[in-house]
Amino acid sequence: GKAALALTAAMERALALADAGLDELEQALARGGGGGVAQEAEQQAAAALRGAELEARAAGNADGQRAVRRAQLQERAARLDALRRRLLLGGADVAEAAAPATDVARAHADRQRKLTERLADQEDKLATARRQMAESEDVAHGILANLNRQKEVIASTSRKVEQVDDDMDYGSRLLTSIKSWWQVGSIQDKGKR
């Protein structure tokens, strides 16, 4: 519902920030290769991409778009990696920087695949935890409503007990009054004899 739309909008904003950071890095590299400006742009682009990844994790699969988000993030991560290579080579073209696939590259890709799988597993666990939290919250709301009803019953009972106590005090005063009338009447009757 609304939560899924809010998460999707947040994800779109995060992706736009990541794209802007990547564009800025690309422009910095085109202007002069390496240097402080390009390194700062690289750090900002990396931070924006991390933000987009966090938004994607937060969104989970609420809107059924997990695979789309993952592909969008992978595309931007690949672009950032290519720009980082250019930055390391002092602004050289990516084609010049590309090295043939080696065992190291394959090992890196394998590690990344395993990390991606672990991340997906963690996302599933997080989604389960969120579901359980929502269920617990529903139960807590039910308990709170029940306690409020019980509080009202206790308050009503307390008022009734106070009323009964007041009635008993009034009755006691009446009995005392009647008793004194009886005593006065008995004394007068004895005096007439």
KAHU-V261849 format. One record per backbone hydrogen bond with DSSP energy under -1.0 kcal/mol. CO is the residue of the C=O (numbers start at 0). NH is the residue of the N-H. E is the energy in kcal/mol with one decimal. If there is no record, write none. Layout:
((CO & NH & E) (CO & NH & E))
This chain:
((0 & 4 & -1.9) (1 & 5 & -2.6) (2 & 6 & -2.5) (3 & 7 & -2.4) (4 & 8 & -2.6) (5 & 9 & -2.5) (6 & 10 & -2.3) (7 & 11 & -2.4) (8 & 12 & -2.4) (9 & 13 & -2.3) (10 & 14 & -2.6) (11 & 15 & -2.3) (12 & 16 & -2.3) (13 & 17 & -2.3) (14 & 18 & -2.7) (15 & 19 & -2.4) (16 & 20 & -2.4) (17 & 21 & -2.5) (18 & 22 & -2.7) (19 & 23 & -2.4) (20 & 24 & -2.2) (21 & 25 & -2.5) (22 & 26 & -2.5) (23 & 27 & -2.4) (24 & 28 & -2.4) (25 & 29 & -2.1) (26 & 30 & -2.0) (27 & 31 & -1.9) (28 & 32 & -2.0) (34 & 38 & -2.3) (35 & 39 & -2.6) (36 & 40 & -2.4) (37 & 41 & -2.4) (38 & 42 & -2.2) (39 & 43 & -2.3) (40 & 44 & -2.5) (41 & 45 & -2.5) (42 & 46 & -2.4) (43 & 47 & -2.5) (44 & 48 & -2.3) (45 & 49 & -2.3) (46 & 50 & -2.2) (47 & 51 & -2.1) (48 & 52 & -2.3) (49 & 53 & -2.3) (50 & 54 & -2.3) (51 & 55 & -2.3) (52 & 56 & -2.3) (53 & 57 & -2.6) (54 & 58 & -2.3) (55 & 59 & -1.4) (58 & 61 & -2.2) (60 & 63 & -1.1) (64 & 68 & -2.7) (65 & 69 & -2.7) (66 & 70 & -2.2) (67 & 71 & -2.4) (68 & 72 & -2.6) (69 & 73 & -2.4) (70 & 74 & -2.3) (71 & 75 & -2.0) (72 & 76 & -2.6) (73 & 77 & -2.4) (74 & 78 & -1.9) (75 & 79 & -2.5) (76 & 80 & -2.5) (77 & 81 & -2.3) (78 & 82 & -2.3) (79 & 83 & -2.4) (80 & 84 & -2.2) (81 & 85 & -2.0) (82 & 86 & -2.3) (83 & 87 & -2.7) (84 & 88 & -2.0) (85 & 90 & -4.1) (86 & 89 & -1.3) (92 & 96 & -1.6) (93 & 97 & -1.7) (101 & 105 & -2.4) (102 & 106 & -2.7) (103 & 107 & -2.6) (104 & 108 & -2.6) (105 & 109 & -2.5) (106 & 110 & -2.5) (107 & 111 & -2.5) (108 & 112 & -2.3) (109 & 113 & -2.4) (110 & 114 & -2.6) (111 & 115 & -2.5) (112 & 116 & -2.3) (113 & 117 & -2.6) (114 & 118 & -2.6) (115 & 119 & -2.4) (116 & 120 & -2.4) (117 & 121 & -2.7) (118 & 122 & -2.5) (119 & 123 & -2.1) (120 & 124 & -2.3) (121 & 125 & -2.6) (122 & 126 & -2.5) (123 & 127 & -2.3) (124 & 128 & -2.6) (125 & 129 & -2.5) (126 & 130 & -2.3) (127 & 131 & -2.5) (128 & 132 & -2.5) (129 & 133 & -2.4) (130 & 134 & -2.4) (131 & 135 & -2.7) (132 & 136 & -2.4) (133 & 137 & -2.2) (134 & 138 & -2.3) (135 & 139 & -2.6) (136 & 140 & -2.4) (137 & 141 & -2.0) (138 & 142 & -2.5) (139 & 143 & -2.6) (140 & 144 & -2.3) (141 & 145 & -2.2) (142 & 146 & -2.7) (143 & 147 & -2.3) (144 & 148 & -2.1) (145 & 149 & -2.4) (146 & 150 & -2.4) (147 & 151 & -2.1) (148 & 152 & -2.1) (149 & 153 & -2.5) (150 & 154 & -2.6) (151 & 155 & -2.5) (152 & 156 & -2.6) (153 & 157 & -2.6) (154 & 158 & -2.2) (155 & 159 & -2.2) (156 & 160 & -2.5) (157 & 161 & -2.3) (158 & 162 & -2.2) (159 & 163 & -2.6) (160 & 164 & -2.6) (161 & 165 & -2.6) (162 & 166 & -2.8) (163 & 167 & -2.5) (164 & 168 & -2.3) (165 & 169 & -2.4) (166 & 170 & -2.7) (167 & 171 & -2.5) (168 & 172 & -2.3) (169 & 173 & -2.3) (170 & 174 & -2.6) (171 & 175 & -2.3) (172 & 176 & -2.4) (173 & 177 & -3.0) (174 & 178 & -2.7) (175 & 179 & -2.2) (176 & 180 & -1.7) (177 & 181 & -2.3) (178 & 182 & -2.4) (179 & 183 & -2.5) (180 & 184 & -2.7) (181 & 185 & -2.4) (182 & 186 & -2.2) (183 & 187 & -2.1) (184 & 188 & -2.0) (185 & 189 & -2.1) (186 & 190 & -1.9) (187 & 191 & -1.4))
